Amino acid sequence: MKMMIGGERRDSVSGRVFPVHNPATGDVVGEAPLGGEDDVLAAIEAAGEAFPDWAAKSPRDRAKILFFAAEEVRRRNTDLAALLTAEQGKPIREAVDEINGFANILEYYHALSAGLRGEFANLKGYGRVTVRRRPLGICGAIIPWNMPAIIMGWKIGAALAAGNTMVLKPARTAPLTCMRLAEILGEAGLPPGVLNVVTGPGETVGREIARNPGVRKVSFTGEVGTGRQVALDAAPAMKRLTLELGGSDPMIVCDDADIGAAVEGVIRGRYYNCGQVCTAVKRLYVSDSIADEFVRRLTARVETFVVGNGMDRGVGMGPLNNRAGLNRVVNIVDAARERDEGKIVAGGRAPEGEQYKRGLFFLPTLITGVPHDSVLFSEEIFGPVLPIAAVSGLDEALELANNSRYGLGASVWTRNADTIARATEELEAGIVWVNQHLRIPPEVPFGGTKASGIGRENGSRALEEYTEEKAVLVRL
Ligand code: NAD
């Protein structure tokens, strides 16, 4: 496939490409241009040329294009989902959901954008005061490989609806779906240069987007360390930043919880997308009075899981997306095993069998009795491994839950109104769920506190994050 710059499908300036592999089979799924700084400069130029006309369009005219694109994406869901599964690894039903999720986001901002307006006041002594909302200009988006379509939607939906143009860099191991989605937006009427996609390495393409002074805002999703580098690179030009970084979401299961529902909550919350979700359940704190029963039922449920190629019928969990990610998961589990930190009651290794030999598979893993100071709790595990500890009650659970550098999501499972009131107040997180985890509709602001990031995406306020206010005071 080609990059999308100024509405044209282009090769990279270097003419080089890189292969994209299917993580379930190792086969090459496709290739993408190996972009570099020059390609980013060309994309910034195209985005700059497109900006005045795009910003001058009425919000309704911009929104219509997003709506047409969403319709087309839904119509082509089957092909897009197959491409997403092939390059990313997730089971096909999750890919279908993700593509629909992308369309949902575009439709949401289509519906919202006409409501983007400033303020007016008649202030005695100052005359008529208007506060206008202006788009920022060229915005940059740098995204990871775990949920490429959804995260692309979060970034482009609000930015384009608000009248900005954009240069977007997908991750190296999952760029193809993003490129195809950008093509569909072009076919739906998005003018050339409004959305440009440059593929290639983070150290060149990503860094140029972060530091080029022509880019007025950078929205980054990825690891904490990379986010810090992006912030440093963006600082000299005083750019606006949204940083959606890592998470280590705690799930607290109280003694009055519906155990069956909470077990299913773990299954979806931890093993969806092979555990490679920023807001996956990454630490489980369960009340000691129900811990044995909970672990027994959870283990039985985990053992029913079918691991395999995401395209195969009945597969509940696919492979990890990339070798580095798999190695990190293997290392952290091996280290815990060597230090005798907890007991592996399910998984803990790759599945056996000819069909798994070429893929990046790891079994869904449960580790019980994990000491509170274990790296299994302090590090973000971006894979299908769940450390579990029994706790004496809500006080201890909340203390442990908040004892993390991360603060992305958290959930509490209980039927007690006082527990809900206290936990939702005290949990340090950008999003708190009660008796559910992981679900994020486009209407809900999303982002983290502490090391999990800065700013919010999604929701109506995201439109404001992609605009700036200009105050005008008129005295006649
Ligand atoms: P990553 O930080 O390695 O890469 C993210 C993107 O940044 C990629 O496109 C990469 O090429 C690019 N990049 C790498 N170095 C760069 C640099 N120096 N300058 C600019 N760009 C650079 O992250 P990943 O491994 O792709 O994704 C997994 C991480 O993302 C996890 O920590 C996960 O929790 C986090 N994540 C967060 C959210 C959220 O919304 N908070 C959502 C999904 C994933």
Residues whose N, C-alpha, C, O or C-beta is under 5 A from the ligand:
A	BS01	NAD	I142 I143 P144 W145 K169 P170 A171 R172 G200 P201 G202 E203 G206 R207 T221 G222 E223 V224 T226 Q229 E244 L245 G246 G247 C278 S452
